[in-house]
Amino acid sequence: MEYISTRDENRRLCAAQAIAAGLSPEGGLFLPEELPSFSPEEIQEMMDMDYQERAALVLSRFLPDFSREELAEYAGKAYASPKFPQSPAPVTSLKSGPHILELFHGPTCAFKDFALQMLPFLLTASLKKTGVQETVVILTATSGDTGKAALEGFADVEGTKIGVFYPDGGTSEMQRLQMVTQSGENVAVFAAAGNFDDAQNGVKKIFTDRTFAEELKQQGFLLSSANSINWGRLVPQVAYYFSAYCDLCKQDHLTFGEKLNVTVPTGNFGNILAAYLAKQCGLPLGKLICASNRNRVLTDFLSTGVYDRNREFYMTTSPSMDILISSNLERLLYLSGGQPLVQRCMEALQQQGKYEVEPEILAQLQETFACGCADDYETAQEIRWTYERDSYLCDPHTAVALHVYEQYTQQTGDSAPVLIASTASPFKFAGTVLEALGHEASPDPFQALEQLSHIAGQPVPEALASLADRPVRFNQVITPANMKAAVTEWLSK
Ligand SMILES: *Cc1c(COP(=O)(O)O)cnc(C)c1O
């Protein structure tokens, strides 16, 4: 199986090369030239496997230059205790009908752990397979969740170092504590003065500085990013849709072969694209329902065919979906209209900040995708209703998905069973959840955790509770102009 770039089909790579490179030099994203296909028998066989085995099987079909044993070893390490103390991706069925795929039982209490626990194994192996000798230095700017997930994934991984920059004062206190208490000999965390864009631009500057890259190479280092467009971050997410389908069949909520709709709270279009890939590979999924918050650029795109980023940006209570450019949508465009469509749309996006797809392409997308959005008020109401109706506590991102799913069933009458991707633990957003439930949240994040635990009668996830006792290891505040110097100093230690 060969990989091609969405912007240059003549660029052919093997899976390891695609993962090692991350982004294609002309700016395209990598995709397998042909998707693997799973027969019903193969999917049925997965029913008797545990999550690690299911993940290794799905990955092996996408990454032929990795052996099944190799992938089983990675999955066994990535998706087991102590990283995932319980079953990694359990499905809980609500009394009112929807099945919730809980993707928040990893070390950072959000679904990015599925990708970022696996990526270090895939990346270090890919570099080895492609003959890279250097220690890989991952640098990433974060507005909150990604930085911590990347730190947890790469901490103490041999042959790697991980440096994270977050905007000073620009994250929640809990997110900051998650990062500055990070353990590991190969990690560094910096607060950068300014906002997220300043930090992001600073990192981009380091990546495009050829002299600096050469200097680092002399010292035995190679820069890389844990960016969400790396194929190695996307492909591990396909596995949990197979796993959920198998679990629902085993629990007799589904008859094998029956269509399962999926609703995904969406930002960068990675998670829902993974569901689309699973469907294209033969998993019996029905409608894929794309749920947005007030930043409804994808709702507008999937209903009108016009993608327009020229609009106001809103900060919402589901911050991980506050995004106006959904990078992974480029992969869907490629799968729908090939390189010419990608070329035309990406040029227009660059020049005018918007593009429009042909009516036939839109019609084709709408056969698979439905969409909708929820504002902060609707999100809060959904948290409260779900708690009252189903005795189930959900986080604001998951609530956006539940709201959009309800809208969808009312509008269409589609009563097929539905899987809701639950992307974060409610405890990660304790303040928002408490207020949605009608309580006043303590400004102290640890007290807010206790409040929520008390009200809901559920223990605080250990990964969050234990932060209170962990020493702060990183308190360096730098200016974006000093980022390069800070990296040099850190690497010379
Ligand atoms: C990143 C994130 C999302 C959005 O996922 P995409 O793959 O970017 O669409 C949704 N919810 C949470 C909690 C996240 O961290």
The ligand as an SDF file (V2000), in Angstrom:
LIG
                    3D

 15 15  0  0  0  0  0  0  0  0999 V2000
   -9.6070   18.0990   19.9510 C   0  0  0  0  0  0  0  0  0  0  0  0
  -10.9480   17.9250   20.5770 C   0  0  0  0  0  0  0  0  0  0  0  0
  -12.1470   17.8910   19.8020 C   0  0  0  0  0  0  0  0  0  0  0  0
  -12.1420   18.0900   18.3080 C   0  0  0  0  0  0  0  0  0  0  0  0
  -11.6440   16.9800   17.6240 O   0  0  0  0  0  0  0  0  0  0  0  0
  -11.1820   17.0940   16.0910 P   0  0  0  0  0  0  0  0  0  0  0  0
  -10.5520   15.7990   15.7840 O   0  0  0  0  0  0  0  0  0  0  0  0
  -10.2040   18.2360   16.0650 O   0  0  0  0  0  0  0  0  0  0  0  0
  -12.3900   17.3790   15.2810 O   0  0  0  0  0  0  0  0  0  0  0  0
  -13.3510   17.6810   20.4550 C   0  0  0  0  0  0  0  0  0  0  0  0
  -13.4040   17.5380   21.7990 N   0  0  0  0  0  0  0  0  0  0  0  0
  -12.2960   17.5560   22.5730 C   0  0  0  0  0  0  0  0  0  0  0  0
  -12.4340   17.4200   24.0340 C   0  0  0  0  0  0  0  0  0  0  0  0
  -11.0300   17.7610   21.9930 C   0  0  0  0  0  0  0  0  0  0  0  0
   -9.9310   17.7910   22.7920 O   0  0  0  0  0  0  0  0  0  0  0  0
  1  2  1  0
  2  3  1  0
  2 14  2  0
  3  4  1  0
  3 10  2  0
  4  5  1  0
  5  6  1  0
  6  7  2  0
  6  8  1  0
  6  9  1  0
 10 11  1  0
 11 12  2  0
 12 13  1  0
 12 14  1  0
 14 15  1  0
M  END
$$$$
